[in-house]
Amino acid sequence: MFHGPQEVMGGLTIGDEACGVYLYGVIEISARVELSITGLYRVPVQVVPYRDLALVVSALPRQELKPTRELALAHERVISSVMRHYPVVPMRFGVVARQGRPITNILVDNYTLLKQKVEQIRNRVELGLKAFCLRDAFTSDIERADERIRRMKDLDATCLGQLVAEVADCKRREYVDRIYTPLSKSAVDSVLNEILTEHMVFNAAFLVSKGNVCAFEQLVHKLFIPHAGVLEYRYSGPWPPYNFCSMNLKITCQGGVCP
């Protein structure tokens, strides 16, 4: 894709038409690595090593980087491909290093922090779990849980709505205790993310050892059985450990958010 003069940025060769270097993540290596995959805009993915770590990158042919579905999927494909063979600290979509500064400086400046993160995620994957209430069943569950709601059903709608919201939050905490808490004890790490809809009970991510994935999935099924008439869930993964790789790296970025 790139022709004409080229520039070398810390071991990465890019054409002068490139507008920067797109960053997918950091991997741990023990020998020279070559990846036969393409990334954003079908540009070949390259590896920039420093000691036993390496950046996974590709040249960015355009100045503007729009968060389209196609580009986001290309980012995910690269991370998913790499993580089959190496521990990978993934970067969020949209991180671009400026030209004119050796890209290996990212690894040099953050080596200790990145090594610690690699150790944390080695042989581990992220699993996602979202729990939702079945509308009618959850409403009945709330009414049974609080006598005040039954007494107020024919009263002021605003007051009733506030009371229902209070009791619903209480029920959510109850389900977090019953389901999320025991799952978190079976994981290496876990996090509760923001609730995205009014019918969502919790939105969780778990860092789980690869050898424990099947047992963890079985525990998910087991914990939801007593609540089958009230809750439904969406279990997903394994994913790259995005929720467990948030770091304040020293990095010169052009757009996007650094991990």
Backbone as CSV, one residue per row, in Angstrom:
resi,resn,N_x,N_y,N_z,CA_x,CA_y,CA_z,C_x,C_y,C_z
1,MET,0.824,-1.207,0.000,0.000,0.000,0.000,0.857,1.255,0.000
2,PHE,2.025,1.189,0.643,2.855,2.382,0.761,4.047,2.289,-0.183
3,HIS,4.294,3.342,-0.888,5.403,3.382,-1.843,6.216,4.644,-1.603
4,GLY,7.384,4.715,-2.250,8.206,5.910,-2.117,9.090,5.847,-0.893
5,PRO,9.611,7.023,-0.432,10.520,7.065,0.706,9.866,6.465,1.942
6,GLN,10.723,5.927,2.822,10.233,5.317,4.041,10.959,5.886,5.247
7,GLU,10.319,5.770,6.401,10.881,6.262,7.644,10.914,5.107,8.633
8,VAL,11.977,5.024,9.420,12.086,3.986,10.428,11.865,4.606,11.800
9,MET,10.865,4.105,12.517,10.548,4.600,13.854,10.795,3.487,14.857
10,GLY,11.979,3.455,15.427,12.260,2.466,16.448,12.068,1.044,15.973
11,GLY,12.512,0.726,14.775,12.402,-0.627,14.266,11.184,-0.840,13.376
12,LEU,10.295,0.148,13.262,9.117,0.033,12.415,9.334,0.830,11.144
13,THR,9.203,0.175,10.006,9.362,0.844,8.725,7.994,1.192,8.168
14,ILE,7.761,2.478,7.921,6.490,2.909,7.370,6.752,3.843,6.201
15,GLY,5.773,3.919,5.283,5.893,4.842,4.169,5.666,6.261,4.624
16,ASP,6.205,7.232,3.900,6.034,8.617,4.320,4.605,9.100,4.102
17,GLU,3.771,8.297,3.390,2.365,8.646,3.239,1.580,8.371,4.520
18,ALA,2.149,7.571,5.414,1.445,7.213,6.641,1.255,8.429,7.534
19,CYS,0.137,8.443,8.259,-0.193,9.564,9.140,0.098,9.259,10.599
20,GLY,0.723,8.143,10.859,1.037,7.753,12.222,1.120,6.246,12.331
21,VAL,1.246,5.771,13.552,1.343,4.336,13.817,0.209,3.941,14.743
22,TYR,-0.594,3.005,14.285,-1.731,2.558,15.074,-1.276,1.460,16.035
23,LEU,-1.705,1.550,17.298,-1.266,0.625,18.339,-2.400,-0.314,18.743
24,TYR,-2.131,-1.628,18.646,-3.125,-2.637,19.047,-2.890,-3.123,20.472
25,GLY,-1.631,-3.262,20.843,-1.344,-3.754,22.177,0.117,-4.117,22.334
26,VAL,0.407,-4.759,23.454,1.772,-5.173,23.794,1.761,-6.667,24.084
27,ILE,2.735,-7.402,23.534,2.848,-8.829,23.776,4.192,-9.153,24.412
28,GLU,4.252,-10.307,25.042,5.507,-10.817,25.584,6.094,-11.782,24.570
29,ILE,7.394,-11.654,24.307,8.040,-12.491,23.301,9.308,-13.101,23.880
30,SER,9.731,-14.199,23.264,10.993,-14.831,23.656,11.935,-14.973,22.475
31,ALA,11.448,-14.643,21.283,12.253,-14.717,20.060,11.645,-13.746,19.048
32,ARG,12.283,-13.635,17.912,11.793,-12.751,16.856,10.403,-13.202,16.415
33,VAL,9.510,-12.239,16.210,8.124,-12.541,15.867,7.753,-11.849,14.563
34,GLU,7.078,-12.579,13.692,6.502,-11.996,12.489,5.042,-12.422,12.412
35,LEU,4.153,-11.479,12.189,2.729,-11.773,12.139,2.230,-11.650,10.701
36,SER,1.596,-12.691,10.213,1.072,-12.682,8.844,-0.408,-12.311,8.862
37,ILE,-0.704,-11.147,9.407,-2.076,-10.675,9.481,-2.121,-9.205,9.099
38,THR,-3.311,-8.749,8.744,-3.500,-7.342,8.422,-4.425,-6.718,9.466
39,GLY,-4.318,-5.405,9.600,-5.110,-4.695,10.593,-6.030,-3.682,9.957
40,LEU,-6.093,-2.493,10.527,-6.957,-1.450,9.997,-6.569,-1.120,8.559
41,TYR,-7.588,-0.942,7.716,-7.405,-0.613,6.296,-6.582,-1.681,5.574
42,ARG,-6.579,-2.910,6.123,-5.861,-4.062,5.530,-4.356,-3.814,5.409
43,VAL,-3.836,-2.995,6.279,-2.395,-2.739,6.319,-1.719,-3.840,7.128
44,PRO,-0.564,-4.367,6.670,0.115,-5.436,7.410,0.457,-5.027,8.840
45,VAL,0.254,-5.955,9.748,0.577,-5.735,11.155,2.047,-6.066,11.381
46,GLN,2.733,-5.226,12.143,4.144,-5.423,12.423,4.381,-5.488,13.929
47,VAL,5.557,-5.974,14.292,5.934,-6.111,15.691,7.194,-5.292,15.936
48,VAL,7.157,-4.452,16.971,8.306,-3.616,17.339,8.799,-4.083,18.702
49,PRO,9.949,-4.781,18.763,10.397,-5.375,20.024,11.259,-4.446,20.878
50,TYR,11.208,-4.695,22.160,12.138,-4.100,23.115,12.289,-5.101,24.254
51,ARG,13.510,-5.640,24.398,13.773,-6.681,25.382,12.805,-7.848,25.159
52,ASP,11.996,-8.218,26.169,11.091,-9.355,25.993,9.644,-8.920,25.793
53,LEU,9.448,-7.653,25.404,8.130,-7.159,25.068,8.132,-6.637,23.635
54,ALA,6.955,-6.491,23.066,6.870,-5.947,21.709,5.528,-5.265,21.511
55,LEU,5.556,-4.164,20.775,4.333,-3.482,20.368,3.787,-4.149,19.114
56,VAL,2.477,-4.309,19.056,1.794,-4.794,17.854,1.163,-3.576,17.199
57,VAL,1.578,-3.283,15.975,1.217,-2.002,15.356,0.969,-2.175,13.859
58,SER,0.448,-1.139,13.254,0.421,-1.040,11.791,0.459,0.429,11.417
59,ALA,0.948,0.717,10.226,0.967,2.091,9.748,-0.463,2.561,9.496
60,LEU,-0.721,3.814,9.799,-2.056,4.376,9.613,-2.055,5.259,8.367
61,PRO,-2.819,4.885,7.343,-2.747,5.604,6.073,-3.598,6.867,6.008
62,ARG,-4.413,7.124,7.034,-5.310,8.276,6.981,-5.169,9.120,8.240
63,GLN,-5.332,10.423,8.069,-5.206,11.337,9.192,-6.359,11.165,10.176
64,GLU,-7.578,11.012,9.632,-8.761,10.902,10.472,-9.097,9.436,10.727
65,LEU,-9.367,9.110,11.970,-9.682,7.738,12.349,-11.078,7.714,12.957
66,LYS,-12.057,7.339,12.153,-13.438,7.313,12.627,-13.743,5.958,13.271
67,PRO,-14.490,5.957,14.373,-14.809,4.700,15.065,-15.929,3.930,14.378
68,THR,-15.653,3.440,13.163,-16.661,2.674,12.438,-16.647,1.221,12.904
69,ARG,-17.735,0.524,12.635,-17.830,-0.888,13.001,-16.740,-1.699,12.304
70,GLU,-16.496,-1.391,11.039,-15.488,-2.133,10.268,-14.103,-2.006,10.897
71,LEU,-13.726,-0.789,11.276,-12.407,-0.576,11.869,-12.325,-1.191,13.266
72,ALA,-13.395,-1.074,14.032,-13.410,-1.667,15.376,-13.259,-3.179,15.287
73,LEU,-13.915,-3.802,14.301,-13.802,-5.254,14.130,-12.389,-5.640,13.684
74,ALA,-11.768,-4.808,12.849,-10.396,-5.077,12.423,-9.456,-5.028,13.625
75,HIS,-9.663,-4.067,14.508,-8.878,-3.978,15.739,-9.050,-5.252,16.565
76,GLU,-10.289,-5.692,16.743,-10.565,-6.888,17.544,-9.966,-8.136,16.919
77,ARG,-10.009,-8.227,15.595,-9.454,-9.408,14.918,-7.956,-9.529,15.174
78,VAL,-7.255,-8.402,15.150,-5.818,-8.439,15.407,-5.545,-8.920,16.837
79,ILE,-6.242,-8.322,17.804,-6.035,-8.708,19.201,-6.366,-10.182,19.409
80,SER,-7.497,-10.637,18.867,-7.915,-12.033,19.050,-6.926,-12.996,18.407
81,SER,-6.393,-12.621,17.257,-5.413,-13.472,16.582,-4.131,-13.582,17.381
82,VAL,-3.664,-12.448,17.891,-2.409,-12.421,18.630,-2.529,-13.168,19.953
83,MET,-3.661,-13.023,20.647,-3.798,-13.604,21.975,-3.851,-15.128,21.954
84,ARG,-4.036,-15.720,20.780,-3.990,-17.185,20.689,-2.581,-17.714,20.902
85,HIS,-1.586,-16.851,20.738,-0.197,-17.301,20.805,0.636,-16.583,21.859
86,TYR,0.214,-15.396,22.280,1.031,-14.610,23.204,0.160,-13.954,24.267
87,PRO,0.714,-13.750,25.474,0.021,-12.872,26.415,-0.036,-11.472,25.803
88,VAL,-1.210,-10.864,25.792,-1.343,-9.560,25.143,-2.032,-8.583,26.081
89,VAL,-1.434,-7.411,26.208,-2.051,-6.285,26.915,-2.722,-5.437,25.842
90,PRO,-4.038,-5.531,25.691,-4.700,-4.848,24.584,-4.885,-3.364,24.844
91,MET,-4.808,-2.587,23.780,-5.125,-1.170,23.867,-6.530,-0.951,23.329
92,ARG,-7.184,0.057,23.857,-8.504,0.416,23.359,-8.404,0.890,21.918
93,PHE,-9.516,0.801,21.204,-9.555,1.274,19.823,-9.218,2.762,19.767
94,GLY,-8.375,3.128,18.818,-8.144,4.537,18.516,-6.861,5.140,19.021
95,VAL,-5.897,4.322,19.481,-4.641,4.882,19.991,-3.623,4.951,18.853
96,VAL,-3.133,6.160,18.589,-2.209,6.387,17.479,-0.985,7.133,17.995
97,ALA,0.206,6.625,17.696,1.455,7.294,18.070,1.849,8.275,16.971
98,ARG,2.300,9.447,17.383,2.741,10.443,16.411,4.066,10.034,15.781
99,GLN,4.267,10.476,14.558,5.556,10.281,13.926,6.563,11.266,14.525
100,GLY,7.827,10.931,14.380,8.879,11.822,14.828,9.455,11.449,16.170
101,ARG,8.880,10.464,16.858,9.404,10.000,18.143,9.529,8.487,18.074
102,PRO,10.672,7.921,18.447,10.839,6.463,18.346,9.721,5.738,19.086
103,ILE,9.050,4.874,18.389,7.902,4.197,18.977,8.315,3.236,20.088
104,THR,9.572,2.776,20.047,10.048,1.899,21.120,10.077,2.615,22.470
105,ASN,10.047,3.960,22.464,10.024,4.705,23.725,8.815,4.341,24.581
106,ILE,7.730,3.922,23.934,6.543,3.503,24.687,6.888,2.322,25.582
107,LEU,7.667,1.389,25.038,8.076,0.219,25.818,9.170,0.581,26.824
108,VAL,10.083,1.419,26.409,11.176,1.818,27.308,10.610,2.553,28.525
109,ASP,9.724,3.508,28.287,9.194,4.346,29.357,8.253,3.600,30.300
110,ASN,7.638,2.524,29.795,6.605,1.835,30.577,6.931,0.367,30.820
111,TYR,8.195,0.014,30.689,8.564,-1.402,30.713,8.117,-2.097,32.008
112,THR,8.428,-1.527,33.147,8.106,-2.180,34.422,6.602,-2.353,34.594
113,LEU,5.842,-1.316,34.292,4.393,-1.378,34.411,3.799,-2.425,33.480
114,LEU,4.295,-2.477,32.247,3.780,-3.438,31.278,4.136,-4.872,31.666
115,LYS,5.338,-5.081,32.198,5.721,-6.421,32.656,4.804,-6.885,33.783
116,GLN,4.480,-5.993,34.698,3.566,-6.342,35.784,2.189,-6.717,35.242
117,LYS,1.737,-5.985,34.246,0.423,-6.277,33.674,0.441,-7.600,32.916
118,VAL,1.519,-7.889,32.217,1.642,-9.175,31.519,1.564,-10.327,32.511
119,GLU,2.229,-10.168,33.643,2.185,-11.219,34.669,0.765,-11.418,35.183
120,GLN,0.021,-10.331,35.323,-1.344,-10.417,35.832,-2.261,-11.181,34.874
121,ILE,-2.089,-10.990,33.569,-3.020,-11.574,32.608,-2.510,-12.852,31.953
122,ARG,-1.300,-13.267,32.281,-0.723,-14.449,31.642,-1.641,-15.664,31.838
123,ASN,-1.949,-16.349,30.739,-2.804,-17.542,30.757,-4.184,-17.270,31.342
124,ARG,-4.647,-16.038,31.194,-5.966,-15.665,31.690,-6.746,-14.930,30.607
125,VAL,-8.061,-15.015,30.681,-8.931,-14.366,29.702,-10.036,-13.624,30.435
126,GLU,-10.691,-12.747,29.711,-11.827,-12.019,30.269,-13.124,-12.697,29.851
127,LEU,-14.037,-12.835,30.801,-15.372,-13.353,30.540,-16.385,-12.294,30.950
128,GLY,-17.414,-12.112,30.138,-18.420,-11.104,30.421,-19.725,-11.742,30.868
129,LEU,-20.434,-11.057,31.754,-21.723,-11.562,32.240,-22.650,-10.381,32.514
130,LYS,-23.762,-10.355,31.799,-24.788,-9.339,32.013,-26.063,-10.034,32.476
131,ALA,-26.663,-9.528,33.552,-27.914,-10.077,34.065,-29.031,-9.065,33.841
132,PHE,-30.186,-9.558,33.402,-31.337,-8.705,33.122,-32.565,-9.244,33.852
133,CYS,-33.451,-8.342,34.217,-34.697,-8.762,34.850,-35.750,-9.040,33.781
134,LEU,-36.540,-10.070,34.004,-37.728,-10.316,33.196,-38.808,-9.390,33.754
135,ARG,-39.263,-8.469,32.956,-40.023,-7.312,33.437,-41.137,-7.664,34.430
136,ASP,-42.089,-8.513,34.017,-43.236,-8.796,34.872,-42.815,-9.530,36.136
137,ALA,-41.918,-10.501,35.978,-41.481,-11.280,37.130,-40.713,-10.405,38.115
138,PHE,-39.898,-9.508,37.609,-39.115,-8.643,38.484,-40.022,-7.667,39.237
139,THR,-41.053,-7.165,38.544,-41.999,-6.260,39.200,-42.701,-6.970,40.343
140,SER,-43.139,-8.202,40.099,-43.791,-8.978,41.156,-42.826,-9.246,42.300
141,ASP,-41.582,-9.523,41.949,-40.555,-9.784,42.957,-40.366,-8.557,43.841
142,ILE,-40.358,-7.381,43.233,-40.193,-6.137,43.985,-41.399,-5.909,44.902
143,GLU,-42.603,-6.131,44.361,-43.802,-5.913,45.167,-43.838,-6.847,46.373
144,ARG,-43.413,-8.076,46.170,-43.376,-9.021,47.284,-42.331,-8.607,48.313
145,ALA,-41.299,-7.913,47.834,-40.203,-7.553,48.714,-40.513,-6.334,49.587
146,ASP,-41.526,-5.539,49.209,-41.782,-4.330,49.966,-43.282,-4.070,50.063
147,GLU,-43.804,-4.192,51.255,-45.235,-4.003,51.499,-45.692,-2.596,51.136
148,ARG,-44.792,-1.609,51.235,-45.171,-0.228,50.952,-45.654,-0.047,49.524
149,ILE,-45.060,-0.795,48.588,-45.439,-0.650,47.183,-46.871,-1.110,46.977
150,ARG,-47.239,-2.212,47.606,-48.616,-2.693,47.469,-49.597,-1.670,48.043
151,ARG,-49.234,-1.027,49.142,-50.124,-0.050,49.755,-50.231,1.225,48.926
152,MET,-49.188,1.555,48.185,-49.140,2.838,47.470,-49.515,2.732,46.000
153,LYS,-49.896,1.564,45.525,-50.095,1.380,44.080,-51.119,2.346,43.487
154,ASP,-52.097,2.772,44.285,-53.120,3.685,43.769,-52.851,5.140,44.158
155,LEU,-51.645,5.407,44.701,-51.334,6.761,45.138,-50.505,7.506,44.097
156,ASP,-49.864,8.579,44.505,-49.114,9.464,43.626,-48.095,8.700,42.783
157,ALA,-48.176,8.879,41.471,-47.316,8.116,40.548,-45.844,8.446,40.739
158,THR,-45.542,9.715,41.022,-44.142,10.114,41.198,-43.538,9.457,42.427
159,CYS,-44.259,9.519,43.525,-43.775,8.884,44.760,-43.636,7.382,44.584
160,LEU,-44.625,6.801,43.897,-44.573,5.365,43.665,-43.363,5.005,42.820
161,GLY,-43.086,5.812,41.781,-41.942,5.545,40.917,-40.630,5.616,41.671
162,GLN,-40.506,6.591,42.547,-39.286,6.723,43.340,-39.105,5.536,44.277
163,LEU,-40.227,5.101,44.866,-40.160,3.975,45.788,-39.791,2.694,45.049
164,VAL,-40.386,2.491,43.885,-40.062,1.297,43.083,-38.584,1.302,42.705
165,ALA,-38.054,2.486,42.326,-36.639,2.577,41.961,-35.745,2.219,43.141
166,GLU,-36.137,2.685,44.338,-35.361,2.357,45.545,-35.330,0.860,45.802
167,VAL,-36.513,0.255,45.734,-36.603,-1.179,46.013,-35.906,-1.980,44.915
168,ALA,-35.999,-1.511,43.663,-35.317,-2.188,42.559,-33.807,-2.170,42.768
169,ASP,-33.266,-1.038,43.210,-31.827,-0.963,43.485,-31.446,-1.919,44.605
170,CYS,-32.309,-2.026,45.597,-32.059,-2.958,46.698,-32.043,-4.395,46.195
171,LYS,-32.996,-4.720,45.293,-33.036,-6.068,44.718,-31.807,-6.322,43.865
172,ARG,-31.336,-5.316,43.145,-30.116,-5.480,42.349,-28.936,-5.841,43.251
173,ARG,-28.809,-5.127,44.362,-27.716,-5.426,45.297,-27.837,-6.848,45.838
174,GLU,-29.072,-7.280,46.034,-29.306,-8.644,46.515,-28.813,-9.670,45.494
175,TYR,-29.112,-9.425,44.219,-28.669,-10.357,43.176,-27.158,-10.276,42.965
176,VAL,-26.593,-9.094,43.153,-25.137,-8.980,43.098,-24.513,-9.857,44.180
177,ASP,-25.073,-9.817,45.378,-24.560,-10.639,46.480,-24.714,-12.127,46.193
178,ARG,-25.827,-12.491,45.578,-26.123,-13.908,45.359,-25.385,-14.497,44.159
179,ILE,-25.112,-13.669,43.162,-24.540,-14.199,41.911,-23.144,-13.656,41.641
180,TYR,-23.010,-12.331,41.588,-21.709,-11.745,41.257,-20.657,-12.072,42.311
181,THR,-20.998,-11.946,43.585,-20.000,-12.132,44.650,-19.380,-13.524,44.640
182,PRO,-20.169,-14.612,44.589,-19.525,-15.929,44.531,-18.729,-16.153,43.251
183,LEU,-19.170,-15.549,42.137,-18.396,-15.663,40.901,-17.068,-14.921,41.023
184,SER,-17.090,-13.760,41.665,-15.858,-12.989,41.824,-14.833,-13.753,42.655
185,LYS,-15.315,-14.579,43.586,-14.411,-15.376,44.416,-13.789,-16.524,43.631
186,SER,-14.401,-16.896,42.505,-13.865,-17.956,41.654,-13.008,-17.419,40.522
187,ALA,-12.872,-16.096,40.454,-12.073,-15.453,39.412,-10.809,-14.860,40.013
188,VAL,-9.845,-14.591,39.162,-8.617,-13.927,39.597,-8.909,-12.472,39.954
189,ASP,-9.791,-11.853,39.176,-10.180,-10.469,39.413,-11.547,-10.269,38.777
190,SER,-12.246,-9.236,39.179,-13.567,-8.971,38.623,-13.880,-7.499,38.759
191,VAL,-14.853,-7.046,37.975,-15.244,-5.645,38.014,-16.726,-5.537,37.655
192,LEU,-17.432,-4.662,38.347,-18.808,-4.318,38.002,-18.790,-3.044,37.176
193,ASN,-19.278,-3.115,35.950,-19.326,-1.954,35.073,-20.687,-1.263,35.170
194,GLU,-20.797,-0.170,34.480,-22.018,0.636,34.503,-23.209,-0.156,33.973
195,ILE,-24.363,0.008,34.630,-25.609,-0.580,34.143,-26.079,0.226,32.941
196,LEU,-26.437,-0.457,31.850,-26.695,0.220,30.588,-28.173,0.449,30.304
197,THR,-29.051,-0.354,30.898,-30.489,-0.205,30.685,-31.208,-0.373,32.024
198,GLU,-32.464,0.073,32.083,-33.204,-0.010,33.332,-33.509,-1.458,33.719
199,HIS,-33.499,-2.362,32.755,-33.788,-3.768,33.050,-32.519,-4.568,33.352
200,MET,-31.362,-3.912,33.270,-30.116,-4.612,33.578,-29.911,-4.650,35.088
201,VAL,-29.562,-5.824,35.589,-29.340,-6.005,37.021,-27.882,-5.758,37.365
202,PHE,-26.970,-6.338,36.585,-25.558,-6.006,36.721,-24.840,-6.292,35.421
203,ASN,-23.674,-5.683,35.280,-22.856,-5.778,34.076,-21.425,-6.028,34.542
204,ALA,-20.990,-7.268,34.471,-19.732,-7.655,35.112,-18.728,-8.226,34.114
205,ALA,-17.466,-8.127,34.494,-16.381,-8.769,33.750,-15.497,-9.493,34.755
206,PHE,-14.984,-10.652,34.342,-14.173,-11.491,35.224,-12.886,-11.881,34.516
207,LEU,-11.797,-11.834,35.243,-10.520,-12.325,34.742,-10.353,-13.743,35.274
208,VAL,-10.290,-14.707,34.349,-10.333,-16.121,34.728,-9.172,-16.862,34.083
209,SER,-8.556,-17.764,34.826,-7.500,-18.610,34.269,-8.076,-19.473,33.155
210,LYS,-7.322,-19.655,32.080,-7.814,-20.420,30.942,-8.262,-21.823,31.349
211,GLY,-7.546,-22.425,32.283,-7.901,-23.772,32.716,-9.152,-23.830,33.568
212,ASN,-9.665,-22.676,33.988,-10.836,-22.627,34.865,-12.089,-22.133,34.149
213,VAL,-12.007,-21.909,32.848,-13.125,-21.326,32.103,-14.356,-22.230,32.153
214,CYS,-14.185,-23.515,31.912,-15.336,-24.438,31.900,-16.003,-24.503,33.270
215,ALA,-15.209,-24.597,34.319,-15.760,-24.655,35.673,-16.478,-23.350,36.010
216,PHE,-15.931,-22.241,35.561,-16.557,-20.944,35.821,-17.907,-20.864,35.104
217,GLU,-17.951,-21.314,33.871,-19.207,-21.299,33.113,-20.266,-22.164,33.798
218,GLN,-19.869,-23.317,34.304,-20.804,-24.183,35.025,-21.343,-23.507,36.274
219,LEU,-20.486,-22.755,36.962,-20.916,-22.043,38.158,-21.916,-20.942,37.802
220,VAL,-21.705,-20.272,36.680,-22.658,-19.263,36.218,-24.038,-19.883,36.060
221,HIS,-24.101,-21.007,35.333,-25.386,-21.681,35.121,-26.023,-22.059,36.457
222,LYS,-25.233,-22.606,37.351,-25.744,-23.068,38.646,-26.334,-21.920,39.461
223,LEU,-25.662,-20.782,39.474,-26.107,-19.655,40.289,-27.375,-19.000,39.751
224,PHE,-27.614,-19.123,38.452,-28.809,-18.508,37.887,-30.037,-19.413,37.961
225,ILE,-29.854,-20.699,38.201,-30.990,-21.632,38.229,-32.077,-21.203,39.214
226,PRO,-31.744,-20.816,40.454,-32.816,-20.424,41.393,-33.582,-19.169,40.975
227,HIS,-33.042,-18.416,40.005,-33.660,-17.150,39.597,-34.160,-17.209,38.152
228,ALA,-34.395,-18.428,37.660,-34.740,-18.604,36.248,-36.030,-17.893,35.868
229,GLY,-36.973,-17.757,36.797,-38.221,-17.092,36.470,-38.178,-15.591,36.595
230,VAL,-37.060,-15.057,37.074,-36.951,-13.617,37.316,-35.850,-12.976,36.475
231,LEU,-34.742,-13.697,36.292,-33.581,-13.143,35.598,-33.236,-13.954,34.352
232,GLU,-32.655,-13.283,33.398,-31.981,-13.941,32.284,-30.582,-13.360,32.203
233,TYR,-29.670,-14.078,31.553,-28.294,-13.576,31.512,-27.663,-13.805,30.147
234,ARG,-26.636,-13.024,29.894,-25.846,-13.145,28.667,-24.391,-13.311,29.075
235,TYR,-23.880,-14.465,28.764,-22.502,-14.833,29.109,-21.684,-14.774,27.834
236,SER,-20.513,-14.183,27.879,-19.715,-14.026,26.663,-18.230,-14.194,26.952
237,GLY,-17.495,-14.502,25.905,-16.051,-14.663,26.021,-15.625,-16.034,25.526
238,PRO,-14.337,-16.296,25.597,-13.302,-15.432,26.197,-12.941,-14.239,25.316
239,TRP,-12.598,-13.143,26.002,-12.224,-11.894,25.361,-10.811,-11.489,25.784
240,PRO,-10.192,-10.588,25.040,-8.965,-9.961,25.544,-9.296,-9.228,26.846
241,PRO,-8.372,-9.138,27.772,-8.680,-8.605,29.113,-8.713,-7.080,29.173
242,TYR,-9.574,-6.459,28.367,-9.642,-5.000,28.327,-9.955,-4.399,29.694
243,ASN,-10.893,-4.998,30.410,-11.319,-4.424,31.683,-10.247,-4.497,32.763
244,PHE,-9.178,-5.226,32.489,-8.145,-5.418,33.504,-6.789,-4.894,33.050
245,CYS,-6.808,-4.079,32.003,-5.564,-3.527,31.472,-5.580,-2.004,31.423
246,SER,-6.338,-1.394,32.307,-6.372,0.057,32.369,-5.103,0.564,33.057
247,MET,-4.328,1.383,32.341,-3.052,1.886,32.862,-2.830,3.314,32.406
248,ASN,-2.079,4.049,33.168,-1.667,5.395,32.767,-0.267,5.307,32.161
249,LEU,-0.223,4.959,30.880,1.060,4.831,30.205,1.599,6.190,29.800
250,LYS,2.921,6.290,29.784,3.572,7.462,29.214,3.629,7.242,27.715
251,ILE,2.802,7.967,27.010,2.706,7.723,25.567,2.214,8.987,24.862
252,THR,2.803,9.283,23.711,2.342,10.398,22.898,1.276,9.881,21.960
253,CYS,0.050,10.348,22.143,-1.070,9.841,21.354,-1.643,10.905,20.452
254,GLN,-2.255,10.426,19.401,-2.916,11.314,18.449,-4.358,10.812,18.344
255,GLY,-5.260,11.420,19.100,-6.635,10.968,19.113,-6.790,9.737,19.984
256,GLY,-8.020,9.313,20.201,-8.273,8.112,20.976,-7.933,8.286,22.437
257,VAL,-7.994,7.199,23.158,-7.718,7.203,24.584,-6.663,6.159,24.873
258,CYS,-5.619,6.534,25.552,-4.573,5.568,25.898,-5.098,4.624,26.973
259,PRO,-4.619,3.377,26.982,-5.122,2.413,27.942,-4.704,2.791,29.352
